Amino acid sequence: MKNAIVIGASSGIGLELARLLVKEGYTTYITGRREEKLKDLQAEMPEMYRIKVFDITDLEASNTAFDAMCADLGEVDLVVVNSGWGDINKKLDWNIEHTVIQTNVVGAANMCVRAMHVFYKQNRGHLVGISSIASLIGGRLNPAYNASKAFLSNYLHGLYLTVQSRKQPITVTDIRPGFVKTDLVKGDKIFWMQPVEKAARQILDAIKKKKRMAYITKRWTLFGWLMRFVSGWA
Ligand SMILES: NC(=O)c1ccc[n+]([C@@H]2O[C@H](COP(=O)([O-])OP(=O)(O)OC[C@H]3O[C@@H](n4cnc5c(N)ncnc54)[C@H](OP(=O)(O)O)[C@@H]3O)[C@@H](O)[C@H]2O)c1
């Protein structure tokens, strides 16, 4: 029996990915702050979903919840750190920047570390972080958002290196979505916007292939290459 924890599964990419994991036979813990949304998802297949409600910016509550989920599942095969937030911040409001950093950097890193310690102990496991193509470049609309994703991608790489040096069979995957149609993305006519179902399918594929890093959807690989070329050249 396989099991998974998806941090941030009450909407968007995390919700769709949780659906696919359940279809693959994973008993799946889904988390978020909006309990009703989690209950709606659980109602689709109550025997396969379990719920934990917590705010990842509350580190104590997150750790207590994470430990309880692990104890309930026994061994943990997969942890997806998907929760994230951002908003247009043209006025550079510190409250927005601060929330982004607390959510996407502090909260996400805390969950990654918690998961890694479980995997070190189990001597197996798979950590997946949902970063972004925004990790590749500074952003004028919400500087903290792009910087937070740069942190996460870099951090996941560091965690991967810890596994290499420990020689343990643990996988770390950095997922970098481009624009995906979810509540997070404001505005219509957005370049290369991809359906969330397609993005989730490709994330599942990257998980199955135990990829180190994947651009989602695949077309965004072009952007990744371009950014690597430009940064090497500048
Ligand atoms: N959509 C895109 O174009 C895109 C592109 C690149 C990367 N991403 C990344 O993909 C991930 C998922 O985003 P999405 O587009 O699917 O947006 P979404 O629908 O808004 O989903 C965000 C998820 O994160 C959870 N979350 C946010 N803040 C939280 C907090 N403080 N505590 C606990 N959970 C929290 C939300 O749950 P609650 O609100 O219930 O707490 C929700 O389940 C994010 O990390 C985002 O940065 C998205």
The ligand as an SDF file (V2000), in Angstrom:
LIG
                    3D

 48 52  0  0  0  0  0  0  0  0999 V2000
   -0.6600   28.4020  -11.0220 N   0  0  0  0  0  0  0  0  0  0  0  0
    0.5190   28.7150  -11.5380 C   0  0  0  0  0  0  0  0  0  0  0  0
    0.6040   29.2880  -12.6400 O   0  0  0  0  0  0  0  0  0  0  0  0
    1.7830   28.3540  -10.8150 C   0  0  0  0  0  0  0  0  0  0  0  0
    2.9910   28.5220  -11.4940 C   0  0  0  0  0  0  0  0  0  0  0  0
    4.1770   28.1840  -10.8630 C   0  0  0  0  0  0  0  0  0  0  0  0
    4.1570   27.6800   -9.5730 C   0  0  0  0  0  0  0  0  0  0  0  0
    2.9580   27.5380   -8.9220 N   0  0  0  0  0  0  0  0  0  0  0  0
    2.9920   27.0100   -7.5620 C   0  0  0  0  0  0  0  0  0  0  0  0
    2.1370   25.9080   -7.4720 O   0  0  0  0  0  0  0  0  0  0  0  0
    1.6920   25.7770   -6.1190 C   0  0  0  0  0  0  0  0  0  0  0  0
    0.1850   25.5960   -6.0950 C   0  0  0  0  0  0  0  0  0  0  0  0
   -0.4250   26.7870   -6.5330 O   0  0  0  0  0  0  0  0  0  0  0  0
   -1.8120   26.8350   -7.3390 P   0  0  0  0  0  0  0  0  0  0  0  0
   -1.5530   27.5840   -8.5900 O   0  0  0  0  0  0  0  0  0  0  0  0
   -2.4020   25.5090   -7.4100 O   0  0  0  0  0  0  0  0  0  0  0  0
   -2.6420   27.8410   -6.3910 O   0  0  0  0  0  0  0  0  0  0  0  0
   -3.8470   27.6110   -5.3900 P   0  0  0  0  0  0  0  0  0  0  0  0
   -5.0060   26.9860   -6.0810 O   0  0  0  0  0  0  0  0  0  0  0  0
   -4.0450   28.9290   -4.7450 O   0  0  0  0  0  0  0  0  0  0  0  0
   -3.2850   26.5550   -4.3290 O   0  0  0  0  0  0  0  0  0  0  0  0
   -2.4460   26.9120   -3.2950 C   0  0  0  0  0  0  0  0  0  0  0  0
   -2.5100   25.8460   -2.2150 C   0  0  0  0  0  0  0  0  0  0  0  0
   -1.5910   26.2200   -1.1820 O   0  0  0  0  0  0  0  0  0  0  0  0
   -2.2630   26.2370    0.0570 C   0  0  0  0  0  0  0  0  0  0  0  0
   -1.7380   27.2730    0.9290 N   0  0  0  0  0  0  0  0  0  0  0  0
   -1.4430   28.5540    0.6160 C   0  0  0  0  0  0  0  0  0  0  0  0
   -1.0330   29.2210    1.7110 N   0  0  0  0  0  0  0  0  0  0  0  0
   -1.0840   28.3330    2.7280 C   0  0  0  0  0  0  0  0  0  0  0  0
   -0.7960   28.4190    4.1060 C   0  0  0  0  0  0  0  0  0  0  0  0
   -0.3840   29.5700    4.6950 N   0  0  0  0  0  0  0  0  0  0  0  0
   -0.9590   27.3240    4.8870 N   0  0  0  0  0  0  0  0  0  0  0  0
   -1.3820   26.1660    4.3340 C   0  0  0  0  0  0  0  0  0  0  0  0
   -1.6590   26.0100    3.0220 N   0  0  0  0  0  0  0  0  0  0  0  0
   -1.5220   27.0890    2.2400 C   0  0  0  0  0  0  0  0  0  0  0  0
   -3.7270   26.5260   -0.2850 C   0  0  0  0  0  0  0  0  0  0  0  0
   -4.5690   26.0200    0.7410 O   0  0  0  0  0  0  0  0  0  0  0  0
   -5.4690   26.9270    1.7230 P   0  0  0  0  0  0  0  0  0  0  0  0
   -5.7440   28.2150    1.0430 O   0  0  0  0  0  0  0  0  0  0  0  0
   -6.6780   26.0860    1.9710 O   0  0  0  0  0  0  0  0  0  0  0  0
   -4.6360   27.0880    2.9540 O   0  0  0  0  0  0  0  0  0  0  0  0
   -3.8820   25.7380   -1.5760 C   0  0  0  0  0  0  0  0  0  0  0  0
   -4.2090   24.4100   -1.3000 O   0  0  0  0  0  0  0  0  0  0  0  0
    2.1690   27.0220   -5.3870 C   0  0  0  0  0  0  0  0  0  0  0  0
    3.3480   26.7300   -4.6540 O   0  0  0  0  0  0  0  0  0  0  0  0
    2.4800   27.9840   -6.5150 C   0  0  0  0  0  0  0  0  0  0  0  0
    3.4520   28.9470   -6.1380 O   0  0  0  0  0  0  0  0  0  0  0  0
    1.7710   27.8510   -9.5230 C   0  0  0  0  0  0  0  0  0  0  0  0
  1  2  1  0
  2  3  2  0
  2  4  1  0
  4  5  1  0
  4 48  2  0
  5  6  2  0
  6  7  1  0
  7  8  2  0
  8  9  1  0
  8 48  1  0
  9 10  1  0
  9 46  1  0
 10 11  1  0
 11 12  1  0
 11 44  1  0
 12 13  1  0
 13 14  1  0
 14 15  2  0
 14 16  1  0
 14 17  1  0
 17 18  1  0
 18 19  2  0
 18 20  1  0
 18 21  1  0
 21 22  1  0
 22 23  1  0
 23 24  1  0
 23 42  1  0
 24 25  1  0
 25 26  1  0
 25 36  1  0
 26 27  1  0
 26 35  1  0
 27 28  2  0
 28 29  1  0
 29 30  1  0
 29 35  2  0
 30 31  1  0
 30 32  2  0
 32 33  1  0
 33 34  2  0
 34 35  1  0
 36 37  1  0
 36 42  1  0
 37 38  1  0
 38 39  2  0
 38 40  1  0
 38 41  1  0
 42 43  1  0
 44 45  1  0
 44 46  1  0
 46 47  1  0
M  CHG  2   8   1  16  -1
M  END
$$$$
